[in-house]
Amino acid sequence: MRDIQQVLERWGGWAARDNSGVGWSPVAAGFKGIVSVASSTRPSCCDDDGLIIDGCVSRLQQIRRADELAAVMLYYVYGLSKREIGRRAKISEREVRRRIETAEGFIEGCLCMLDVPLQMDSEVEKKVEKSSSAGRKNYATLV
């Protein structure tokens, strides 16, 4: 299972380098001149992975609300904090978080439906912790 936030971090670094094949506007609507895209030290992904994720993000653009897409773009591509996005859009940080989480879930669902391996999969594997109650249950059955 992939950690979608790490996947989108890498995609954001890739898209910020202007490798995106879907023609994202270089600046989100209403934010011209106040957002700079910098830092080549950001984690990135290969072009193949970037294009696959771009396809999922473009589906988000086609069938979901534009506010969710804008939040994902500003957070992952342009590197704005959730607080800063909320301040500029005049909404609460909680609402920004909700929009980003909704978009992350949608994009993760698209990637699952495609069932395509990404080259970054080994690096973005979600760590699943075992529940402590499971350990107690095993101990109880041994006694």
PyMOL commands that set and color helices and strands:
alter all, ss='L'
color gray80, all
select helices_A, chain A and resi 4-16+47-63+66-77+82-89+93-114+132-142
alter helices_A, ss='H'
color red, helices_A
deselect
rebuild
show_as cartoon
